[in-house]
Amino acid sequence: MSKRPFILSIAGFDPSGGAGVIADAKTFEQHNVQGLFVLTANTIQTAVNFNSVNWVDDALIIEQLHSILDHHPIKYVKIGLIRNIALLEKLVQLLIDKDLKIVWDPILIASSGFKFHKELLGLEKVLKKIHYITPNWLEIKALSGEEGVNGAKLLSSYTKVYLKGGHSQDLGKDYLVTKGNIIPFKMAKKGFEKHGSGCIFSSSLTANLLKGYPEIKACLRAKRYTELRLASNRTLLAYHHV
């Protein structure tokens, strides 16, 4: 039996287990990849309410990352909750210096309305070094200043954009937007609202890219995996068993 490939998540800790590194770990396990984790924040939240975030010191995050990279062969990294763009730039540069590909899930606003990022100075420079970003409709407006696909088209001059259909009028319809190319993905299975669905999608996409699936198939597999989690039960917390 061949060994599972290693995959890295750089993200926050959610005590509800629905989002952050715990959701990534559950997703990675179902994709038969070996998850490794660098913690960026400790949040005080449930699946319903977000109270506060306690950021891990930047130096400690970098130390965690060096320890992992020095010991394990990694090709793909998923980045989630990050304190600011300055730290994101440091992490991205460190990763691309080691020829790693990055999927960034730009968590800007919690579902409760809590805003993590208010300053996005230098964003374009960082995006040029990232393989994919996976914003929803609220996040694409915050990142680009434009709504929906128009916002994704603006950012696609820097990176590949998978625009998730959450918070859109056409709920569940996603778009992969690259330079001069827009590919829609329709919903195949209806489900129920889930806390952490964005984390689940981005970690699934990263895992499928790592496993060598072509771009469109990797996106489709990640969407279908996320839909199964949405349909897994009626609560806000997904089941990851298959």
SVG drawing of the C-alpha trace seen along z (x, -y; Angstrom):
<svg xmlns="http://www.w3.org/2000/svg" viewBox="-33 -49 47 51">
<polyline fill="none" stroke="black" stroke-width="0.4" points="0.0,0.0 1.4,-3.4 1.8,-6.1 -0.7,-8.9 0.7,-12.3 1.2,-15.0 -1.0,-18.2 -0.7,-21.3 -3.5,-23.5 -2.6,-26.9 -5.7,-28.0 -7.5,-28.8 -9.0,-26.6 -12.7,-26.5 -13.9,-24.7 -17.2,-23.7 -15.2,-21.5 -17.2,-22.8 -14.5,-25.1 -10.8,-25.7 -8.2,-23.1 -10.6,-20.5 -12.9,-20.7 -9.7,-20.5 -8.5,-17.4 -11.9,-15.7 -11.9,-16.6 -8.3,-15.5 -9.0,-12.1 -12.0,-11.4 -9.7,-12.2 -7.0,-9.8 -4.3,-12.5 -2.2,-13.0 -3.0,-16.3 -0.4,-18.5 -1.5,-21.7 -0.2,-25.1 -2.4,-27.1 -3.0,-30.8 -5.7,-31.6 -7.8,-30.3 -11.4,-31.4 -14.2,-31.6 -17.3,-30.5 -20.0,-28.0 -21.7,-27.1 -24.1,-29.9 -22.2,-32.7 -18.8,-34.2 -17.4,-35.9 -13.7,-36.7 -10.5,-35.7 -7.1,-35.3 -4.3,-35.5 -1.2,-33.3 2.0,-35.3 3.4,-35.7 6.8,-34.4 5.2,-31.2 3.3,-30.6 6.5,-30.9 8.3,-28.6 5.5,-26.0 5.7,-26.3 9.5,-25.8 9.2,-22.7 6.7,-21.1 8.4,-22.0 11.8,-20.8 10.4,-17.4 7.7,-16.5 7.5,-16.6 4.6,-18.8 3.3,-20.1 0.0,-21.8 -1.0,-24.1 -4.5,-25.4 -4.5,-28.7 -7.5,-29.8 -7.9,-32.4 -4.9,-34.8 -4.5,-37.9 -3.6,-40.3 -2.2,-40.6 1.3,-41.3 1.4,-37.9 -0.1,-36.3 2.6,-37.7 5.3,-36.3 3.8,-32.9 3.1,-32.8 6.7,-33.9 8.1,-31.2 5.9,-28.6 6.6,-29.5 10.4,-29.7 9.9,-25.9 7.9,-25.6 4.6,-24.8 1.2,-25.6 -1.3,-27.5 -5.1,-27.6 -6.3,-30.6 -9.8,-30.6 -10.0,-34.4 -12.0,-34.4 -12.8,-38.0 -16.2,-38.0 -17.6,-35.4 -21.2,-34.2 -22.2,-36.2 -20.9,-39.4 -17.6,-39.6 -14.9,-41.2 -11.4,-39.8 -9.8,-42.0 -10.2,-45.7 -7.0,-46.5 -6.2,-44.8 -3.2,-46.9 -0.8,-44.8 -3.4,-42.2 -2.7,-42.2 1.0,-41.5 0.2,-38.5 -2.5,-37.1 0.0,-36.9 1.8,-34.2 -1.3,-32.1 -2.6,-29.3 -6.3,-29.6 -8.5,-31.7 -12.0,-30.5 -14.1,-33.5 -17.9,-33.6 -20.0,-36.5 -19.5,-38.6 -15.8,-38.1 -15.3,-38.8 -17.0,-42.2 -14.7,-43.0 -11.6,-41.8 -12.3,-43.5 -14.8,-46.2 -17.1,-44.5 -19.9,-42.0 -20.1,-38.4 -18.5,-37.3 -17.4,-40.8 -15.3,-40.9 -13.9,-37.5 -13.0,-38.6 -11.0,-41.5 -9.0,-39.3 -8.5,-36.6 -5.8,-38.8 -3.7,-37.9 -4.8,-34.3 -7.4,-31.7 -10.7,-32.4 -13.3,-29.8 -16.3,-31.9 -18.5,-29.9 -22.3,-30.5 -23.0,-31.1 -24.8,-34.4 -25.7,-34.8 -29.1,-35.1 -28.5,-31.9 -27.7,-29.9 -25.3,-26.9 -24.1,-28.0 -20.4,-28.5 -17.9,-29.8 -14.3,-29.0 -12.9,-32.2 -9.5,-32.3 -8.0,-34.7 -10.6,-35.0 -12.5,-31.9 -15.7,-31.5 -16.9,-28.0 -20.1,-27.6 -20.8,-24.7 -24.4,-24.0 -25.7,-22.4 -26.4,-18.7 -27.6,-18.0 -29.6,-20.2 -28.6,-20.4 -28.8,-22.5 -26.8,-25.5 -23.5,-24.4 -21.0,-26.3 -17.6,-25.9 -18.7,-24.9 -16.2,-27.3 -13.4,-25.6 -14.6,-22.2 -14.7,-23.2 -11.2,-24.8 -9.6,-21.9 -11.3,-19.4 -10.1,-21.4 -6.6,-21.4 -6.7,-17.7 -8.0,-16.9 -5.4,-19.1 -2.7,-17.3 -4.0,-14.0 -3.5,-15.1 -7.0,-15.6 -7.3,-18.1 -8.5,-21.6 -12.1,-21.3 -12.5,-17.8 -10.8,-18.8 -13.3,-21.7 -16.2,-19.5 -15.2,-16.8 -14.7,-19.4 -18.1,-20.9 -19.8,-17.5 -18.0,-16.6 -19.2,-19.8 -22.7,-19.2 -22.7,-15.8 -21.6,-17.4 -24.4,-20.0 -26.9,-17.2 -25.4,-15.0 -27.9,-16.3 -30.1,-19.2 -27.9,-20.8 -25.2,-23.5 -22.4,-21.0 -21.6,-18.6 -21.0,-14.9 -17.9,-13.8 -18.4,-10.1 -19.1,-8.5"/>
</svg>
